[in-house]
């Protein structure tokens, strides 16, 4: 709890009463400060703690009882405060050379919705939409304007955008390879899983020593290994075409 007081002084010559001003957020006789609002917003929107439990946490820690309605107003204020920053993040991602895109299902008031994400190393943009595919991407607006390299999970609507380059996500590849190896018993899938991880380790090690690319010998060896596993895969699973 913080008690704010203003001191008023009257000029002995002109008799004008002078006093200071409260902070912008002190707009009532009793109000919640920015630190409590930040904590409430963090619990509700980042940690995804339900509203009732967030109110309970605040009461248990700070001894302040706030309603779920008050919490909703705090979140709405936070949303308006970051609106300009969110728009800037979207514009920066549109102009980026590399971005990753994905979507996952979530339920809002019992109805199926989709949480869409477009991100890179510096920026992350989230958007909730009732649709999963191109309709949502058009409404969100980042991918239609993107001209760099888009990394995704082979979800076909991404390929409707022809003005950007496409790459597939190795994290999704690893999941698929695990399934093919463990459920279908394919040896080539296990080999490719190990190969992709070794490629990743080689890149991490190169960056650790300040290099911007793999050495010629290392790169050639990894490429030959990769190509041989592809050949093994076609032998083990001939193309149906």
N, C-alpha and C positions, 0 to 999 in steps of 0.2 A: 504494500500500500504506500502510495506517495501523496503527500499533502502539498499542494501548490498554493502559495500565498503571494499576493502582490503588495508592494509597499507604495503608498501614495504620499506625495509631498506637495505642499502648496507654496508657490513662489511668494516670498515676503514682499516683493515689489509690485508685481502685476496681479497677484492673488490667483494665478492659474493653477489648477490642480493637475499635477503630472503623475503618471503611473506607467508601469511596464505592461507587457502583454503576455498572456499565456501562450503555451505551445499550441499549434494548430489543432492537435488532437484533444486538447482540453476544451471541450465545447459544452460541458454541462457540469452541474454541481458534483455529480458522481459519474465517472466514465471509465472505460477499460483502456489501458495504455498500449503502446505499440508492442511491447515485449510479450504481454499476455496474448495479444491478438496473433502475434507471430507464432507463439507456442501452439495456440489452438489450431491455426492454419496448418502448421507442420504435422501435428497429430492426425488431423482429419484428411489432409490431401496427400501427404507424402507417406506417412505410415499407414494410411487407409484404416484408421481406427474408427469404428462406427460413432455416430453423433452422440448417442447416449453415453457410451463409454468415455468419449472425449470430455464431455461435461463432468462425468464422475471423476476422471483423472484430475481435472482442474480444481474441483472441489476438495479432493483428497490432498493435493499438494499445496494449493494456495489458500484453501479455506473460502473460496468464492463460488457461490452457486450461480451458474448461468444456465439459461434454458437452451433447448435445441434450436429454437427460433433465433435467439441471440447469436448462437454459433453460426447459423446459416447466414445471418447478416454480416458477420465477421468474414466469412468465406467470400461472400459477394463483394465486399469492399476490397479484399485482397485480389479478387479476379479483375476488378476494374483498375486497380493500381498497376497490375502487370500487363495490361492489355497492349500498351505500346511496345513493351519488350517482346511479347509473344509475336507481334506482327513483324518486328525487326528480325527475330529468329527465323520466321518463315521466309522472309525476303533473302536472308543470308543463305539459307539452304537451297533456295531456287537457283542461286548463282554459284553454288559450290561445285567443285570438280568431282567430289565423291560423296555419295549418300547411301545409307542403308534404310530399307523400308520393310515393314512387317505389320501384321495385324493379329489381334487375338480377341476372342469372344469375352464378353462380360454381360452381366444382367443388371438392368436398371429398372427398378419398380416391377420386377418379375418378367421383364421383356428382354429378349436377346438383342444386344447391341455389339458394336465392334470398336475396340480401341486401336486406332491407327497410330503408327509412329514413323517419322522420318528423322534420321539423325546422322551425325558424323562425329568426329573426335571432339569437336568444339560445341556443337549445338544439338539440341533435342527438341522435337516438336511433337506433341500429343494432340490427338483429336478423337472425339467419340462420335460415331455415326451409326445410324440404324442399318446401313448396308456395308458389305465387305468389299465389293469390287470397284469397277470403274466409276460408278455413280458417286461413291464416297470420295474417291480420289479427285474427281472433278470438283466436287463441292469444297474439299479441303484446299485444293488449288496449287499445291507445291509441285507434285510430280508432273502435271501437264506443262509446267513452265521450266522444268528441270532439263538441262542440256549436258550434264556431266555423266559419270558412270554410276548406275543405280544397281546396288547389290540387294538381291531378294531371294525368295524361296521357290522360284519357278511357278508362282501363282500366275495363271495365264493373263489376267487383266493387266498386269504390269507390261506385258509385251504389246499391248495396244498403243503404247507410247513409243513412237519411232524416232523421236528427236534426241534420245539419250542412248548411251551404250548400256548394255545389260551384262551383269555378272551374277553368278549363283553363290549363295552363302555357304561357306564350308561348315558352319555349325549345323545347318540343316543336312548337309551331306553326311556328316558324322552320325547324325541320328538315323538317317536312312541306311547307312552302311552297317550300323549296329544291328538294325532289324534284319537286313539281308543275311548277315553272318549268323546271328543267334537264332533266328526263326527259320531261315531257309538253308543254313549250313554251307553258305558259299565262301570258299577260301579266298577268292579274289577280293571280296568285300573287306575281310579282315586285313589283308595286305594293304589295300588302299587306305583304310582307316589309319594304320601305322604310318604309311607314307605321308599323308596329309599332316599328321602330328609332327613328324620329323621335319617337314618343310617349315612348319610354323616355328619350331625350335631353332632352326637354322636362321630364320629371319630375326627372331628375338635376339639371338646371340650376335648377329651382325650389327644390329642396332646398338647393342650394349657396348660394342667397341667403336661406335661412331661411324660405321659404314653405311652407305646409302644403297648398296646393292650386294648381292652374293658374289663370292669369288667365282671365276669361270669354271674351275674344276668342280666346285660344290654344286653349282647350278646345273652343269651338264650331267653329273651323276644323278641328281634328283629327277631331272627330266627323263633320263633313260629309264630309271626305276619306275616312274609314273607310266611311261609308255608301255613298258613290259607288263605292268599290272593290267592295263587296258587290254592288251593282247591276251593275257591269261583269262580275263573276264569273258571275252568273246569266245574263247575255246570252251570255257566252262558253261557259258550261257550264250549259245549262238543266236544271232539276230534272227527274229522270225520273218524278216523281210527277205 
